Amino acid sequence: MEGLEQQNKTRVVKVDSLESWDFYVTQATNQGTPIVIHFSAAWCIPSVAMNPFFEELASSFPDVLFLTVDVDEVKEAATKLEIKAMPTFVLMKNGAPVDKLVGANPEEIRKRIDSFVQSIRVYVA
C-alpha cells in the first residue's frame, strides 16, 4: 500500500480509497482486531482539531487499529456507515459497527474506547 512510508511516525492510518478501506477492515476483521474510525473532513474545524487527540488515543491503545477517513475522499465508506456529521467516531468489531459517537468530545470518546477495549479483552482472556 502506498503511503505507508510517510505514516511510520503515526499509529493512525489514513484511508484514501474504498480499496484501502476494504483492505484494512477485512484484515482487522480476520485478525480479530477492533477498529476505531475517525470520519472527518478537511473543512471541518472540530474534526481537524481532533486529529492530535486521535493520535494520542492510538498510542494509548496499541491493540486497536485506528483509521481516519476523509468523507470527501472516501464517500462510499461514509455512506456505508451512515455518517451524517463530522467528526463521527465509529467503533467496529468483526467488521460491524458496535458504537458511534458524533461530535468532538475527547473525554467521551476515550471512555467509549476504553470500555470497548475492556469488553474485547474479556473475550480473549
C-alpha positions as a printed Julia matrix, in Angstrom:
125×3 Matrix{Float64}:
   0.0     0.0    0.0
   1.43    3.35  -0.95
   1.54    5.98   1.74
   2.75    3.63   4.47
   6.27    5.15   4.49
   5.05    8.59   5.49
   2.88    7.07   8.2
   5.54    5.26  10.17
   5.57    8.07  12.73
   1.87    7.71  13.38
  -0.33    4.87  14.54
  -3.32    6.34  12.73
  -3.77    5.0    9.22
  -5.27    7.39   6.67
  -7.72    5.61   4.4
  -7.61    7.28   0.99
  -9.73    4.97  -1.15
 -12.51    2.41  -0.96
  -9.9    -0.27  -1.75
  -7.76    0.62   1.24
 -10.92    0.85   3.4
 -11.89   -2.69   2.4
  -8.31   -3.9    2.86
  -7.91   -2.57   6.43
 -11.39   -3.56   7.59
 -11.03   -7.08   6.15
  -7.56   -7.53   7.59
  -8.61   -6.32  11.05
 -11.74   -8.49  10.95
  -9.71  -11.58  10.02
  -7.24  -10.88  12.82
  -9.95  -10.1   15.37
  -8.57   -6.58  15.78
 -11.01   -3.9   16.94
 -11.14   -0.73  14.83
 -11.77    2.87  15.76
 -12.52    5.16  12.82
 -12.47    8.94  12.79
 -14.66   10.22   9.96
 -13.54   13.75   9.29
 -13.36   16.45   6.65
 -10.57   18.89   5.87
 -13.02   21.81   6.0
 -14.45   20.81   9.39
 -12.51   22.63  12.12
 -13.71   20.45  15.06
 -12.73   17.37  13.05
  -9.26   18.66  12.28
  -8.86   19.74  15.91
  -9.46   16.12  16.99
  -6.52   14.76  14.97
  -3.8    15.17  17.64
  -6.12   13.68  20.27
  -6.89   10.75  17.97
  -3.13   10.2   17.53
  -2.73   10.18  21.29
  -5.54    7.62  21.65
  -3.89    5.41  19.03
  -0.71    5.38  21.12
  -2.7     4.51  24.26
  -4.44    1.52  22.68
  -1.83   -0.47  20.73
  -4.17   -3.46  20.19
  -6.64   -1.35  18.23
  -6.46   -0.3   14.58
  -7.07    3.46  14.27
  -8.26    4.68  10.88
  -9.02    8.16   9.72
 -11.33    8.69   6.76
 -11.93   11.97   4.95
 -15.6    11.76   3.98
 -14.96   13.75   0.79
 -12.21   11.36  -0.31
 -13.91    8.07   0.59
 -17.63    8.83   0.31
 -18.56    5.14  -0.03
 -17.2     4.25   3.41
 -19.04    7.19   4.97
 -22.26    6.22   3.2
 -21.9     2.57   4.22
 -21.78    3.55   7.9
 -24.4     6.3    7.54
 -22.08    9.13   8.56
 -24.08   12.36   8.54
 -21.91   14.78  10.51
 -18.25   15.38  11.31
 -16.46   14.37  13.32
 -18.02   10.96  13.83
 -16.16    8.17  15.6
 -17.14    4.58  14.88
 -16.01    1.54  16.86
 -16.03   -1.68  14.87
 -15.6    -5.32  15.81
 -15.76   -8.27  13.4
 -16.44   -5.89  10.53
 -19.57   -4.42  12.11
 -20.07   -1.1   13.91
 -20.73   -1.55  17.63
 -20.72    2.09  18.69
 -20.93    5.5   17.08
 -20.21    8.88  18.6
 -20.92   12.14  16.81
 -19.07   15.31  17.76
 -15.71   16.4   19.15
 -15.96   15.11  22.71
 -12.49   13.82  23.71
 -13.42   12.52  27.16
 -16.47   10.63  25.96
 -14.5     9.11  23.07
 -11.74    7.95  25.41
 -14.35    6.45  27.77
 -16.13    4.59  24.96
 -12.9     3.21  23.5
 -11.76    2.19  26.96
 -14.89    0.17  27.71
 -14.9    -1.16  24.12
 -11.36   -2.48  24.56
 -12.15   -3.86  28.03
 -15.16   -5.77  26.68
 -12.99   -7.32  23.95
 -10.19   -8.29  26.35
 -12.75  -10.28  28.32
 -13.43  -12.48  25.29
  -9.74  -13.02  24.63
  -8.83  -13.96  28.21
